Amino acid sequence: MDRTSLIILLFSIALALLATGLILVSVAYYKLKKAKKAQEQGVEEVRIKGGVRYSADDAAFRNGEENVRLSVKDVVLEKGKIYIVEKGGEIMPGVYTALKSTDAVDEFKLRVAGYVRSYRHGDKVILHEGDEIEATSTDVILG
């Protein structure tokens, strides 16, 4: 191998390493920017995989106090309105936290798949594809 070929080879390797490093830095910057934007908007970590909703932080209580903060991914169920659970729809299959929408009530009732049950602030609600859900006593937030 002559000197010119060796210089070209080393230059090519250095250029490939530089391009790889630039791609890695760009991906890290994009993720950081996305996380910061979500934090500024107050959006909790919610992931959608295959049309099903997964939440990383679904705490209904923080520091002993109720956590009732409506974020972008939360759904407000209006009293008397029936919602259908479907992939890619307004309410997707998954586990939700039922949150009261007003301080005036301690318990509220939801009709899920035809059965009415009383819930308290912070109770879990599991919704499957095709289920119908309705808030029967008062408006409810699904977080």
Secondary structure as UniProt FT lines:
FT   HELIX           3..41
FT   STRAND          46..49
FT   TURN            50..51
FT   STRAND          52..55
FT   STRAND          61..62
FT   TURN            63..64
FT   STRAND          65..66
FT   TURN            72..73
FT   STRAND          75..77
FT   STRAND          82..85
FT   TURN            87..88
FT   STRAND          94..100
FT   TURN            103..104
FT   STRAND          107..112
FT   TURN            113..114
FT   STRAND          115..120
FT   TURN            121..122
FT   STRAND          124..127
FT   TURN            129..130
FT   STRAND          132..135
FT   STRAND          140..142
//
